[in-house]
């Protein structure tokens, strides 16, 4: 039973990370300058991705019989970086926005890595979290690539 509570806590931390990611990208979209509107479809894709990942995590928390988180991060044991990112989009250029997004993606990768290092995880949860981490890694690399393109100009 104790493992269930710990597993639910880990899953809820990842739910919160995905909620933060959604809020972060929504904020980024709302702050985009007209010349950077080409980033909007990518950011919408990131939001959609987090909604999907979150739905899978919520389902697992409910299977365990615990309550799924619905807010954004304020506490918890997994480090979160999107909190810092939310405040720093206003009036910035493309490179800064992409830097901030990459910072958030790094934080998500770190959170998933920390979750995988927890020894209470069942095999099926470990597999789910590994799969989601891999999925998010692709998004991280896409953001990084865009950021590198801007930095090189």
C-alpha positions in Angstrom: 0.0 0.0 0.0 2.8 2.4 0.9 4.3 2.0 -2.6 0.9 2.9 -4.1 1.0 6.3 -2.3 4.6 6.9 -3.3 3.9 5.9 -6.9 0.9 8.2 -7.0 3.1 11.0 -5.6 5.6 10.5 -8.4 2.9 10.3 -11.1 1.3 13.5 -9.7 4.6 15.3 -9.8 4.8 14.4 -13.5 1.2 15.5 -14.0 2.1 18.9 -12.5 5.2 19.1 -14.8 2.9 18.6 -17.8 0.4 21.1 -16.5 3.3 23.6 -16.1 4.4 22.8 -19.6 0.9 23.5 -21.0 0.8 26.8 -19.2 4.3 27.7 -20.3 3.6 27.1 -23.9 0.2 28.8 -23.7 2.0 31.8 -22.3 4.7 31.6 -25.0 2.0 31.6 -27.7 0.3 34.6 -26.2 3.6 36.5 -26.1 4.8 35.6 -29.6 5.6 38.6 -31.8 4.0 38.5 -35.3 7.3 37.6 -37.0 7.6 34.6 -34.7 4.1 33.2 -35.4 5.6 30.2 -37.2 6.4 28.9 -33.7 2.7 28.7 -32.8 1.9 25.3 -34.5 5.0 23.8 -32.7 3.9 25.2 -29.4 0.3 23.9 -29.9 1.8 20.5 -30.7 3.7 20.6 -27.4 0.5 21.5 -25.5 -1.3 18.6 -27.2 1.6 16.3 -26.3 1.4 17.3 -22.6 -2.4 16.8 -22.5 -1.9 13.3 -23.9 0.9 12.4 -21.5 -1.1 13.9 -18.6 -4.2 11.8 -19.4 -2.1 8.6 -19.3 -0.6 9.6 -15.9 -4.0 10.6 -14.5 -5.4 7.2 -15.5 -2.5 5.4 -13.7 -3.1 7.4 -10.5 -6.7 6.5 -10.6 -5.8 2.8 -11.1 -3.8 3.0 -8.0 -6.8 4.5 -6.3 -5.4 7.9 -5.4 -6.4 11.4 -6.4 -4.8 12.9 -9.5 -3.4 16.5 -9.3 -5.1 19.2 -11.3 -3.1 22.3 -10.6 0.3 23.5 -11.5 3.4 23.1 -9.4 4.0 24.7 -6.1 5.7 21.9 -4.1 6.6 18.3 -4.4 9.9 16.4 -4.5 10.7 16.6 -8.2 12.5 19.8 -9.3 10.5 21.9 -11.5 11.7 24.5 -14.0 8.6 25.6 -15.8 7.6 27.8 -12.8 10.6 30.1 -13.6 9.9 30.0 -17.3 6.3 31.3 -17.0 7.3 34.8 -15.9 10.1 35.4 -18.5 8.4 35.4 -21.9 7.1 39.0 -22.0 8.5 41.1 -24.8 11.4 38.9 -25.6 13.0 38.0 -29.0 12.7 34.6 -30.6 16.0 33.3 -29.2 15.0 34.2 -25.6 11.6 32.5 -26.0 13.3 29.4 -27.4 16.0 29.5 -24.7 13.2 29.6 -22.1 11.3 26.7 -23.7 14.5 24.7 -23.8 15.1 25.4 -20.1 11.6 24.1 -19.4 12.1 21.0 -21.5 15.4 20.4 -19.6 13.4 20.6 -16.4 10.9 18.1 -17.7 13.7 15.7 -18.7 15.2 16.1 -15.2 11.8 15.5 -13.5 11.2 12.3 -15.6 14.8 11.1 -14.9 14.3 11.7 -11.1 11.0 9.7 -11.3 12.8 6.8 -13.0 15.4 6.8 -10.2 12.7 6.1 -7.6 12.9 2.5 -6.6 9.3 2.1 -5.6 8.0 2.3 -9.2 6.3 -0.8 -10.5 7.6 -2.2 -13.9 4.5 -1.0 -15.8 4.9 2.6 -14.4 8.6 2.6 -15.1 7.9 1.6 -18.7 5.2 4.3 -19.1 7.5 7.0 -17.6 10.4 5.9 -19.8 8.2 6.0 -22.9 7.0 9.5 -21.9 10.5 10.7 -21.2 11.6 9.5 -24.7 8.6 11.2 -26.2 9.5 14.5 -24.5 13.1 14.1 -25.5 12.0 14.5 -29.1 10.3 17.8 -28.2 13.3 19.0 -26.3 15.6 18.3 -29.3 13.2 20.1 -31.7 13.2 23.2 -29.5 17.0 23.0 -29.1 17.5 22.7 -32.8 15.3 25.8 -33.4 17.2 27.7 -30.7 20.5 26.7 -32.2 19.4 27.9 -35.7 18.5 31.3 -34.2 21.7 31.5 -32.2 23.8 30.8 -35.3 22.4 33.7 -37.2 
